[in-house]
Amino acid sequence: MELEDYLIEEKPTIMAINFISNTINDILEENFYEIKNGKTDKELLENIMALNFVVEILSNYMKINSEIAYKEIEKSYTD
């Protein structure tokens, strides 16, 4: 039951990280023309891109941990 609890507890965090990542991506897409033409503060752009990269790393780490937990549950599951 411990693994099931882990997965239930982590789901909101995973969803929040995903939402933040998607929001950052949307902002970048909406401002692509300004970014491409150098009309955006370069330091701000670099910070947004770095933040998005960190969020992606965290979400992938959590996804891998969830997959490991699901595999452990699958091993111990009996009908």
Beta strands, then each sheet from edge to edge (+ up, - down):
end
